[in-house]
Amino acid sequence: MSLNISSKDHVLKPLLFRNKRSSSARSSIIIHRNICASAQVGLLYGSATGNTREAAFLIKSCLGRTVSDPQEISTVRPQDLLQKYNQGIIIGAPTWATACPEMRTGTAMDDFLWQVREESRNSLLSGLRFAVFGCGDASQWPDNFADAIDEVYTTMAQAGGQPVGHWRPVRGEEYLNSRSKSFREDGHYYVGLPLDNINQSHLTRSRISSWCLQLSEEFSLKGDVQRLTSSDPFNMSEDSRLASNYTYPRSRVPRWSTSNERYHLFGSRLTANWYQFGSGEGSAGRWLKFTDDSVLMRAGLRGQPEYQLSYSAITGFRLDPLSGTESVTLVLFLEDKQRLTGRPWSKQLVLKGLPRSDVPGFCSFLKERGAALH
Ligand SMILES: Cc1cc2nc3c(=O)[nH]c(=O)nc-3n(C[C@H](O)[C@H](O)[C@H](O)COP(=O)(O)O)c2cc1C
């Protein structure tokens, strides 16, 4: 299918801005004043460990009242977008599911995209302008850098969305040597803004500032664009300031800690009692729900096939209370005796980010159902 590609002029604009940039030491200065009239653009994101979330807050900081407060994607229904944000949306996702054809984000964004695809025959997003950003790691995953941008982009475009925000890196701010499905070789641009907060965090604010200037024109936003200049791209105190009227419990965004464990549950309870985990082995994230009589497992939260594991399948769990002030590590050993996944399944799951206050209740819940505490 052919996608509506915006003018190459758009991807060159950041270069113009960079050349004119002043060396002012002020932390935030007005770089552009757009006089066109428009309403708010929606700002949506999915995030597992917080980088994309924080990028969303930086975009909010740049574009101010012309965009909505950052909305976590599980709180948004695709069918409401056109009515709610008829000026367009800015949408961001990380890449976790390396080389997967879909479900690449490992966040609730996967469910959102799944639902958009389900509805795409109805031109769900017909005419809605959208711009995509995403976080990745070009050093660890040089063959799949920020691939999820492409999945979001393609899914939205196939549902009738009109893309803006194509990105050509500013000279001197190129990415580490890498390949990405979101890069279009023919036009030498990315279909959205990739951010590498793992290796190039010092460039994040500058990239976001340039991209926001471009978006302001492409969305015809009415309002000032602020340039971010702090050397620390993700300053949590600034994040808190921006989030002053935004109640996102910190315990819901536990930090990912890389380890050699095979599976990591990172307990973002975006929907009541569903816990998300990612494998780190190239497969998409999965969700678990601990109900009274079974553990339910599914690839997403909106209609994907669901597997049911009995509690007899939990052969034990180990509690590590030393892993920080906000969370504990809980290691579960699950065995799929019913072969519900279609093959023998025995995995060690590490649950991170369970709020301390939830741990005693969660442990007795499992013990009552026959799990042994190691
Ligand atoms: C298991 C695992 C797989 C990952 N796969 C990719 C990948 O395929 N491509 C990529 O660019 N980054 C990959 N990353 C890096 C994440 O995208 C990066 O850490 C990003 O900042 C996470 O964003 P978030 O904090 O919003 O979840 C991976 C990280 C982990 C731990």
The ligand as a Tripos MOL2 file, in Angstrom:
@<TRIPOS>MOLECULE
LIG
   31    33     1     0     0
SMALL
NO_CHARGES

@<TRIPOS>ATOM
      1 C1         15.4010   -7.3160   26.0870 C.3       1 LIG1
      2 C2         15.5770   -6.0170   25.3740 C.ar      1 LIG1
      3 C3         15.3540   -5.9720   23.9970 C.ar      1 LIG1
      4 C4         15.5340   -4.7600   23.3030 C.ar      1 LIG1
      5 N1         15.3840   -4.7450   21.9420 N.ar      1 LIG1
      6 C5         15.6730   -3.5960   21.2760 C.ar      1 LIG1
      7 C6         15.6260   -3.5720   19.8550 C.ar      1 LIG1
      8 O1         15.3260   -4.5370   19.1710 O.2       1 LIG1
      9 N2         15.9110   -2.3910   19.2340 N.ar      1 LIG1
     10 C7         16.2510   -1.2660   19.9290 C.ar      1 LIG1
     11 O2         16.5040   -0.2300   19.3140 O.2       1 LIG1
     12 N3         16.3070   -1.2670   21.2790 N.ar      1 LIG1
     13 C8         16.0350   -2.4080   21.9680 C.ar      1 LIG1
     14 N4         16.0940   -2.4180   23.3270 N.ar      1 LIG1
     15 C9         16.4240   -1.1710   24.0530 C.3       1 LIG1
     16 C10        15.1790   -0.4290   24.5020 C.3       1 LIG1
     17 O3         14.3630   -0.0920   23.4130 O.3       1 LIG1
     18 C11        15.6290    0.8640   25.1970 C.3       1 LIG1
     19 O4         16.1840    0.5180   26.4400 O.3       1 LIG1
     20 C12        14.5210    1.8750   25.3620 C.3       1 LIG1
     21 O5         15.0800    3.0590   25.8880 O.3       1 LIG1
     22 C13        13.4220    1.3910   26.2930 C.3       1 LIG1
     23 O6         12.4110    2.3600   26.3370 O.3       1 LIG1
     24 P1         11.3780    2.4350   27.5490 P.3       1 LIG1
     25 O7         12.1840    2.7900   28.7760 O.co2     1 LIG1
     26 O8         10.4140    3.4920   27.1880 O.co2     1 LIG1
     27 O9         10.7340    1.0930   27.6950 O.co2     1 LIG1
     28 C14        15.9060   -3.5940   24.0180 C.ar      1 LIG1
     29 C15        16.1250   -3.6670   25.3980 C.ar      1 LIG1
     30 C16        15.9780   -4.8680   26.0700 C.ar      1 LIG1
     31 C17        16.2910   -4.9210   27.5380 C.3       1 LIG1
@<TRIPOS>BOND
     1     1     2 1
     2     2     3 ar
     3     2    30 ar
     4     3     4 ar
     5     4     5 ar
     6     4    28 ar
     7     5     6 ar
     8     6     7 ar
     9     6    13 1
    10     7     8 2
    11     7     9 ar
    12     9    10 ar
    13    10    11 2
    14    10    12 ar
    15    12    13 ar
    16    13    14 ar
    17    14    15 1
    18    14    28 ar
    19    15    16 1
    20    16    17 1
    21    16    18 1
    22    18    19 1
    23    18    20 1
    24    20    21 1
    25    20    22 1
    26    22    23 1
    27    23    24 1
    28    24    25 2
    29    24    26 1
    30    24    27 1
    31    28    29 ar
    32    29    30 ar
    33    30    31 1
@<TRIPOS>SUBSTRUCTURE
     1 LIG1         1 GROUP 0 **** ****
